[in-house]
Amino acid sequence: MLRDLSSVAVDDSRNGAAILPILAEADGAAGEAVHLCVAYGLGARHAEDRLCAVDALLVLAARGQLDAGRLGADLGQLVRRGAVKPLRLAESIRTAAATGAYGTVWSVLRDALPILLADLSTGASNGTPARGLGDLLAVAADCAERSGARGDLAHLAGAAGKRGSSKVVTQARRLRTTLTHGIAA
């Protein structure tokens, strides 16, 4: 099942994620494989597959089965390795947040973003952020503002401290301000 679900993000196949909400509602614990399947679904090429993954994410959260740290780390690694495109992920995560699940979405992004921001601060990305990273940071900032999140996020200061006014830098600054002082002005 994991191979089939990965194809919705990696190979741009269609309708492979329709099983995700059913999987999320199934009895038993949601383990590594379930979270990885949801991660691939959130990065699916087709909107209907991404919506199925969003439904699964929300079901897992509602049932107390969501391991946000695991899902966030999976997403960070999948984006880093090119299996999930950040712009698609931003669209999915934005959709989940629009249901009012700001805290849930923030808890996932809190673990995904440091993996992606690390590449910027270490130069592993050649100084060029992945297309869509600014959109992910914008969703994160919105969710952090709306959920009242505070604290530190690894590698955020490096991204926020860069010169310029790119979307990545602007949204990194907004998120840093929110996490350290409250809602950005």
C-alpha positions as CSV (number, residue, x, y, z in Angstrom):
1,M,0.0,0.0,0.0
2,L,2.9,2.4,0.8
3,R,4.3,1.9,-2.7
4,D,1.0,2.7,-4.3
5,L,0.5,5.8,-2.1
6,S,3.9,7.1,-2.7
7,S,3.2,7.1,-6.5
8,V,0.6,9.9,-6.0
9,A,3.5,12.2,-5.1
10,V,6.5,10.7,-6.8
11,D,4.9,9.5,-10.1
12,D,1.9,11.9,-10.2
13,S,-0.6,9.0,-10.4
14,R,-4.2,9.7,-9.7
15,N,-6.8,8.4,-7.1
16,G,-4.2,6.4,-5.1
17,A,-4.9,8.3,-1.9
18,A,-8.7,7.6,-1.7
19,I,-8.0,4.9,0.8
20,L,-6.3,7.3,3.3
21,P,-9.4,8.4,5.2
22,I,-10.5,4.8,5.6
23,L,-7.1,3.9,6.8
24,A,-7.2,6.7,9.3
25,E,-10.5,5.5,10.6
26,A,-9.4,1.9,11.0
27,D,-9.0,0.3,14.3
28,G,-5.6,0.0,15.8
29,A,-2.7,2.4,16.3
30,A,-1.6,4.7,13.4
31,G,2.1,3.8,13.1
32,E,5.0,4.8,10.9
33,A,3.6,3.4,7.7
34,V,0.2,5.2,8.1
35,H,2.0,8.5,8.8
36,L,4.3,8.0,5.8
37,C,1.3,7.3,3.6
38,V,-0.4,10.5,4.8
39,A,2.8,12.4,4.1
40,Y,2.9,11.2,0.5
41,G,-0.8,12.0,0.1
42,L,-0.3,15.5,1.3
43,G,2.3,15.9,-1.5
44,A,0.1,14.4,-4.2
45,R,0.0,15.8,-7.7
46,H,-3.8,15.8,-7.9
47,A,-6.1,17.9,-5.7
48,E,-8.5,15.1,-5.0
49,D,-5.7,13.0,-3.6
50,R,-4.4,15.8,-1.5
51,L,-7.9,16.3,-0.1
52,C,-8.1,12.6,0.9
53,A,-4.8,13.1,2.7
54,V,-6.1,16.2,4.5
55,D,-9.2,14.2,5.6
56,A,-6.9,11.5,6.9
57,L,-4.8,14.0,8.8
58,L,-7.8,15.5,10.4
59,V,-9.3,12.2,11.3
60,L,-6.0,11.0,12.9
61,A,-5.9,14.3,14.9
62,A,-9.5,14.0,16.0
63,R,-9.0,10.5,17.2
64,G,-5.8,11.4,19.1
65,Q,-3.8,9.1,16.7
66,L,-1.7,11.8,15.0
67,D,2.0,11.8,15.8
68,A,2.6,15.3,14.5
69,G,6.4,15.0,15.1
70,R,6.6,11.9,13.0
71,L,4.5,13.3,10.2
72,G,6.4,16.5,10.2
73,A,9.8,14.7,10.1
74,D,8.5,12.5,7.3
75,L,7.4,15.5,5.3
76,G,10.6,17.3,5.9
77,Q,12.6,14.4,4.6
78,L,10.3,13.8,1.6
79,V,10.5,17.4,0.6
80,R,14.3,17.4,1.1
81,R,14.7,14.3,-1.1
82,G,12.4,15.7,-3.8
83,A,9.7,13.1,-3.4
84,V,7.2,15.8,-2.2
85,K,7.0,19.2,-3.8
86,P,6.8,22.0,-1.2
87,L,4.2,24.0,-3.2
88,R,1.8,21.0,-3.2
89,L,2.4,20.4,0.5
90,A,1.7,24.1,1.2
91,E,-1.7,23.8,-0.6
92,S,-2.6,20.7,1.4
93,I,-1.5,22.1,4.7
94,R,-3.3,25.4,4.0
95,T,-6.5,23.4,3.3
96,A,-6.1,21.6,6.6
97,A,-5.6,24.9,8.4
98,A,-8.6,26.4,6.8
99,T,-10.8,23.9,8.7
100,G,-9.6,25.6,11.9
101,A,-6.9,23.0,12.7
102,Y,-4.3,25.7,13.1
103,G,-2.7,24.1,16.2
104,T,-2.5,20.7,14.5
105,V,-1.0,22.1,11.3
106,W,1.5,24.1,13.3
107,S,2.5,21.0,15.3
108,V,3.3,19.2,12.0
109,L,5.2,22.1,10.4
110,R,7.1,22.7,13.6
111,D,8.9,19.4,12.9
112,A,9.1,19.7,9.1
113,L,10.5,23.2,8.7
114,P,13.8,22.8,10.6
115,I,14.8,20.0,8.1
116,L,14.1,22.3,5.2
117,L,15.6,25.4,6.8
118,A,18.8,23.5,7.7
119,D,19.6,23.2,4.0
120,L,19.4,27.0,3.7
121,S,21.7,27.7,6.6
122,T,24.2,25.0,5.7
123,G,24.3,25.9,2.0
124,A,23.2,22.4,1.1
125,S,20.6,23.9,-1.2
126,N,23.2,26.2,-2.9
127,G,21.5,29.1,-1.2
128,T,18.4,28.6,-3.3
129,P,15.3,27.6,-1.3
130,A,13.0,25.0,-2.8
131,R,10.1,26.4,-4.8
132,G,7.2,26.7,-2.4
133,L,9.2,27.0,0.8
134,G,8.0,30.6,1.2
135,D,4.4,29.3,0.9
136,L,5.0,26.7,3.6
137,L,6.5,29.4,5.9
138,A,3.5,31.6,5.2
139,V,1.1,28.8,6.3
140,A,3.3,28.1,9.3
141,A,3.3,31.8,10.3
142,D,-0.5,32.0,10.0
143,C,-1.0,28.9,12.0
144,A,1.5,30.0,14.7
145,E,-0.3,33.4,14.9
146,R,-3.7,31.8,15.2
147,S,-2.7,29.1,17.6
148,G,-0.6,31.3,19.9
149,A,2.5,29.3,19.3
150,R,5.7,30.5,20.9
151,G,9.3,29.2,21.2
152,D,12.3,28.6,19.1
153,L,12.5,26.8,15.7
154,A,15.9,25.5,14.6
155,H,17.4,27.3,11.6
156,L,14.6,29.9,11.5
157,A,16.9,32.7,12.6
158,G,19.3,32.0,9.8
159,A,16.6,32.2,7.2
160,A,15.0,35.3,8.8
161,G,18.4,37.0,9.0
162,K,19.2,36.7,5.3
163,R,19.3,39.8,3.2
164,G,16.5,40.7,0.8
165,S,12.8,40.5,0.7
166,S,12.1,37.2,-1.0
167,K,9.0,35.3,0.2
168,V,11.1,32.9,2.1
169,V,12.9,35.7,4.0
170,T,9.8,37.7,4.6
171,Q,7.8,34.8,5.9
172,A,10.7,33.5,8.0
173,R,10.8,36.9,9.6
174,R,7.1,36.9,10.2
175,L,7.2,33.5,11.8
176,R,10.2,34.4,13.9
177,T,8.4,37.5,15.2
178,T,5.3,35.5,16.0
179,L,7.2,32.8,17.8
180,T,9.2,35.3,19.9
181,H,6.9,38.2,20.4
182,G,3.4,37.3,19.3
183,I,1.5,38.4,16.2
184,A,3.6,40.2,13.6
185,A,2.7,43.9,13.0
